[in-house]
Amino acid sequence: MTEVDDDFRFYFGAASGSSRKALRQLEEPHVMLNYATKMNAPWGSIDRLFIDSGGYSFMKGKGEYGTSNAVYLDFIAEHEPEVWALRDYPCEPDVLAEHGRSVRDHQCKTTARHVDLLDAADDRTLPGQPVSVLQGWDVADYLTHLDDLRDRGALTDYVGIGSVCRRNQDATIREIVLTVADALPAGTDIHAFGVKASVLRFPDVRAALRSADSQSYDFCRRWATVHERDGGSDWRDAAYHYLHQRNEILRLIAGDADASGEQTTLSEVHA
């Protein structure tokens, strides 16, 4: 498949067997793999691999990472991603409520974990570019955490914005992205974790970001399966929703121009 854009990269997440097979069969070049999932090893056709630390998955279950920093860095060394996230502690309200923590608690834990990982990484020759992750919930939170990371020397050249995978909050997410972009040092690349395509309809948001990711296409498949609305558990169903989302992203990046020349259909897929 062709690149989405030379200046903007959109990574498709693979967190289920069906989504993995769909992305593999359709040879999607930009893939984000979640370290927390059981099937987290990449396949050969990925051109640009982003490894996410799986913070939300770990926090929802145990409230803490289930492996050591050393084991995580071993995983990075083995699979050689182009980009990889430092371990963070998400600030979604459901995660905080489950463990009786505050946004500030998770910001402090994220900062400490980043410092430890970067110190450990300095003692090793690791592939790819590490991404520090800003955590918070409202705009002021993210600016506070940005100052924390900068003060501790844990603000990398590529910075991710976490906890922005939210429903019906496009305006808020836009404000967060633009405010963070303005506050970061010039030349810093920015990644938005788990943003919806609807947020990318704003040209200023696209201009502020270097990359973004989503696995919402797989959530759509699962929702359709549960509600028996043109969905199923076969990888082809995941492929259908993936292609729909990918073509939507292409249209957005093209400025709503006709992207039909870049589109792929299931008729091109062979089992």
N, C-alpha and C positions, 0 to 999 in steps of 0.2 A: 504494500500500500504506500501511497505517497505521503510525504511529510505534511503535517497540518500547516506549519508556517516556520520559516527559518528563524524568526524572532520570538516565537511563542510555542511552547511544547505542552501538549495535553496528554497526560498519562492515563491509561485505562487500568483500573484496578482489577485484580483477579483474586477473589477470595473463596471461590467454590470450584468444584471439579468441572461444572458446566461452563463457567466463565473462563476458566483456564483453557479448556479445549476450544471454545469459541475463538478466543484471541490467538491461540496457536494455529488453528485451522485457517483463519483469515489473515494470519501473518501481520498482526498489528505490531508496528515497530516500537511504540512507546508504551511500556508496561510498568505499573507499580505493583510490587509484590509486598504483601503484609507478612512480616517476620513471625507474627503471632499465630498464623494459620498452620495447619499440619502440612499442607501441600504448598510449601513456600520456596521450592527450588525453581530457578528460571529454566527456560528451554532455549534451544540454539538460535531461533530466528529473531530474538529480541535485539533490536539495534541500540535502544537506549533504555536501560534498566534503572528504575528508582526503587530502592528498598526502604519501606516504611517500618518504623520500629514496632508498630502494633500497639501503641500506648492505650488506645481506647479499648481494644479487646482485652488486654491484660487488666486494665483498671476495672472494667465491668465484671470481671470474674474474681480476681484475687485482690485487687487494690494495689498490686505491686507487680513488678516484672518477675517472671518465672524463671529467668536465667540470668547469669552474671553478665556484667559488661564484657568480660573477656570472651565469653561464649558468643555474644552478639558480634564482637569485632572479628572473631574467627569466621563467623558466617559471612561478614562483609569481605574478608580476605579471600574466602573460598569462591564466592560468586561474582566478585569484581563488578559491582554496579557502577554506573556513571555518576550517580548521585545517591546518597544515603542519609537518612534522618538520624540526628542524635535523639536519644531517648527522652521523651517528654511525658508530662502528666496532664491529660486533657481536662478542660474546665466545664464540660457540659453539665448542666444542673443535675441530671440523673446520676452521673458518676459521682459528683460531690455529695449528693444526698445519700447515696448508697453507703458511703464510707465516713460520713459526718465530717467532711473537710470543706475548706473554703477555697475560693479562687487563689487567695494569697498563699495558702498551704501548697497548692499544686504549682504555683509559680516558683516558690522557693525550692521545692523538690526538683522541678525541671532544671533550674539553674545549677543546683548542686550536681545533678546527674550529668549535665552538659560539661561542667568543669572536669569531672572525673573521667568522662569518655575522651575528651580532647587531650587530657594529660596522658591517658593510656595510649591514645592514637599516636602521640608524639614519639613514643618508644617503639613504634612499629612502622613498617612501610605498607600503607594501606592504599588500595585503589580508590578512585572516585573522589567526589567532593562531598564533605560533610555539610549537613544543613542544620543549623540551629533552629529551634521552633519557638516562636513567640506564643505564649498562652495567656488567656484572659477570657472575658465575656463581653464587657463593654469597651468602648474606645480607650478610656483612661487606663483600664487594666493593661492593655497591650503596650501602651507607652511606658507604664511603670515597669513592665517586664523587660522591655527593650533596654531601659536604663540599667536594670539588674544585670543583664547579660553583658552589656558594654562594660560595666564597672568590674565584672569578674573576668573579662577577657574571653568571653564565650560567645561573642557575636561574630558569626562566620560571614564570609563573603556571599554566601547563598543563605537566605533566611526564609523559613516557612512560617505561615500564619495558621495556627491551629484553631480548633473549635469553631470553625465557620461553616460547618456542614449543618445548616439550619433551614427549616421550612418557613416559607413566607416571610423572610427577613432580608430580602435583596437589598433594600436601601441601607439597612444597618451594615451588612457585609461590605457594601460599596464604601461606606464611610470608613469602616475599619481599614480596608485595603488602602484607600487613598491617604488616610492619616498616617498609617505606618510607612507607606512609601515616602511620604514627605519627611518623616522623622529619621529614616535610615540614612547612613552615609551614602553619598553619591556613588553610583556604580554598583550598589548592592543588588544582586538578583533576588527576586521574590517568588516564592511558591505559595499558592493557596491550596490548603488541604481540603479535599472533598467538596468543592464548590459546585453548585448546580450550573447548568448551561445558561439558565436565565440570568445569572449574575454577569456572565461574560457578554451579555448583550450591550453592556455599557462600554463604549470605546475607551473611556479613561481608565476603567478597570483593566481592560486588556493591555493597554499601554503601560500600566504600572507593573504588570506581572511578567515574569519570565516563563512561568509554568503553572499548571494547575492539574488536578486529578479528580477522578470520580469513578465510583463503581455503582452509580445509581441505576445504570442499565440492568445490572443483575438484581437489584432490589425490585425494579419494575417486573422482571421475569418472575421473581418469587411471589410478588403481590398478585400477579395475574394467575399464577398457579393456585394460590390459596383461594382466590375468588372465582376460579374457573372462567377467566375471561381471556381467551386466546393466549394462554400461557401453558408452559409445561416444564418438566425437569430435564428434557433433552438439551444437549449443547446447542442444537439448532435454534431453540427458543432463546437462549442467551445470545446467540449470534444475531437474531432478529432485532433484539432490543439494543445490542451493541451498535449495529449498523445504523439504526435510527438515531441514536445519540451521536455517533461519529459524524453523520451527515449534517446534523443540526450544528455541531461544533464547526464544521467546515464552512457552513453558510454564515455563521457568526463572524468567524475570522475573516471571511471574504467581504465582510460588510454587507451581508444579506444579498450578495450577488449570487447568481446561479452557480451552484457548485455541482451540478449534475455530472460534469465531466470527471469529478473525483469520487463519485459515489460507487459503492459496491453493493451488489444484491446477493441474496442467498442462492440465486441460480448459478453463481460462480463458485459455490462451495461444494466440494465433493467429500463424502465421508471417507 
